[in-house]
């Protein structure tokens, strides 16, 4: 048993750091994720953000809402990054209202 344990490697990863790295690299074509292209959005856009989001700072919600013409923005209280999991009822209500 000790020989098996000695042959294993353990990696300790800070989950928040890993998620931030993932979020920062989520765009395969980074040239498509520019401020200019976001600002050129013409589709109706719903911006929903959790005020307890530790992955993407809540201040980014205001930035997106300001960049996107006619964006509808909502900050969900006591909610983290995974809005549909953390606060499903409020998030669903916002999406239903936006889509109707």
N, C-alpha and C positions, 0 to 999 in steps of 0.2 A: 504494500500500500504506500509506504514512504517513497519507494522508487517511482511509482506512478505520480505521486504528488510533486516530486522533485522535477519531473519531466514536463510539467505544465507551466505555462506562462500566464500570468494574470495581468490584465490591463485595467487600470482604474481610470475611468473617464468621468469628467465633470459633465453631467447631463446638460446643464444650461449652456456650457461652452460648446458642446457637441451640437446642440440644437441651433445655437447662433451660427455656427459654421455652416450647418445645413441650410439655414435660411439665407445666409449670405451667398451661398453657391447654388441656390435653387434655379436660377436662370441659366440654362445651357448656353443661350446666346445672350451674353451680357450686354451686347450692343443694342438689344431690343428693350432693355430695362433702363431707359434713360428718362430724365426729368421731362425732356421735350416730348417724348412719345406718350408718357403718362398724361401730360397736359393737353395733348392732342386728342384725347379720348372724347368721342362724341356720343357714346352710348350712355343711357341713364346708368348711374353707378351708385351702389349702396356701399358705404364704408362703415363697417361695424368693428369695434375694437373693445377689448376687455381692459378695464382700468387697472387690473392687476397683471397684465401681460409682462412677463419677464424676458420674453424672446424678442419681441419687437416693441420698443418703448411706446407707451400710449401717446406721446407727443407726435409720433409719426401719423396718427390718425388725422390730426389737424393739418399736417403737411399734405397728405393725400387729398383731403377734402378741399384744401385751398388750390391745389394743382389741377384737379379734375373739374372742368366746368359743370355746374349744376349737380355736383355730387351731393347726396344725402348722407350725412354722417351721424353716427350714434355711438356713444360711449356706454358700455354695459358695466354697471357697478358690480364690484365683487366677482369679477370674471377674469380668467386668465387668457392664455393664448388660444386654447382649444375651445372656442366659443360654443360650438355645437355640442360639445361634451360637458363643458363646465356650466353652461347656462342655456340648456336647450330650449326651454319654454320662451324666454325672452328673445333669444336669437331667432327662433322660428317665427314668432309673432312679427318681428321686424322684417324678416324676409317676405312673409305672406303679405304684409301691408305694402311693401315696396313693389311686389310683383302684381298686386291687384289694381 
